[in-house]
């Protein structure tokens, strides 16, 4: 759909601006995740902005409760699913995000783990091109023949984010 890229760009630009302006608590992961949630809710727009805000905020809360990042992200996804109603297999961003988080839970948060997570996200996103029915999101209103062969845009955005993390860790 046409506005996914625009919404994700707005979110990314707002987070980048906050980072550049030193308005994020980069030394406090729980607080920073909640701050990112606030930014996404305010600046990203669309249902993706709301859902990713829920994900970031719930992840921050889980980090504050002492969870490691992999477990905190899983808690964030569970909260997002609770509010959004989508699940893996519904042809949404979850089809890329969930496999990536499964890999991180198994491999850990090393650079190699993130690289494997990015590959899992890519495979999950590519699989959405073969899904003829969307169970949630805007694609649920699109004819099956129009979906065929097209990767879900939210899943593609998740691949971009996870790959950027993996690439950033690889440069350190």
Long-range contacts (C-beta under 8 A, 24 or more apart in sequence): 1-138, 1-139, 1-153, 3-46, 4-46, 4-48, 4-153, 4-154, 4-157, 5-153, 5-157, 7-44, 7-45, 7-46, 7-48, 7-49, 8-44, 8-48, 8-157, 8-160, 10-43, 10-44, 10-45, 10-49, 11-39, 11-40, 11-43, 11-44, 11-48, 11-49, 11-52, 13-43, 14-39, 14-40, 14-42, 14-43, 14-44, 15-39, 15-40, 29-60, 29-63, 29-69, 30-60, 30-61, 30-63, 30-64, 31-60, 31-64, 32-60, 33-57, 33-59, 33-60, 33-63, 33-72, 34-60, 34-61, 35-60, 36-60, 47-84, 47-137, 47-138, 48-93, 48-154, 48-157, 51-80, 51-83, 51-84, 51-93, 52-80, 54-79, 54-80, 54-83, 54-84, 55-79, 55-80, 68-109, 69-104, 69-109, 70-101, 70-104, 70-105, 70-108, 70-109, 71-105, 73-101, 73-104, 74-101, 74-105, 77-101, 84-136, 85-136, 86-135, 86-136, 86-137, 87-135, 87-136, 89-131, 89-135, 90-134, 90-135, 90-136, 90-137, 91-128, 91-131, 91-133, 91-134, 91-135, 91-136, 91-137, 91-139, 91-147, 91-152, 91-155, 92-134, 92-135, 92-136, 92-137, 92-139, 92-152, 92-154, 92-155, 93-152, 93-154, 93-155, 93-157, 93-158, 94-155, 95-124, 95-125, 95-127, 95-128, 95-131, 95-152, 95-155, 96-121, 96-122, 96-124, 96-125, 96-128, 96-152, 96-154, 96-155, 96-156, 96-158, 96-159, 96-162, 97-121, 97-124, 97-155, 97-158, 97-162, 98-124, 99-123, 99-124, 100-124, 100-158, 100-162, 111-166, 111-169, 111-170, 111-172, 114-162, 114-165, 114-166, 114-169, 115-166, 115-170, 117-162, 117-166, 118-159, 118-162, 118-163, 118-165, 118-166, 121-155, 121-158, 121-159, 121-162, 121-163, 122-159, 122-163, 124-155, 125-151, 125-152, 125-155, 125-156, 125-158, 125-159, 126-151, 128-152, 128-155
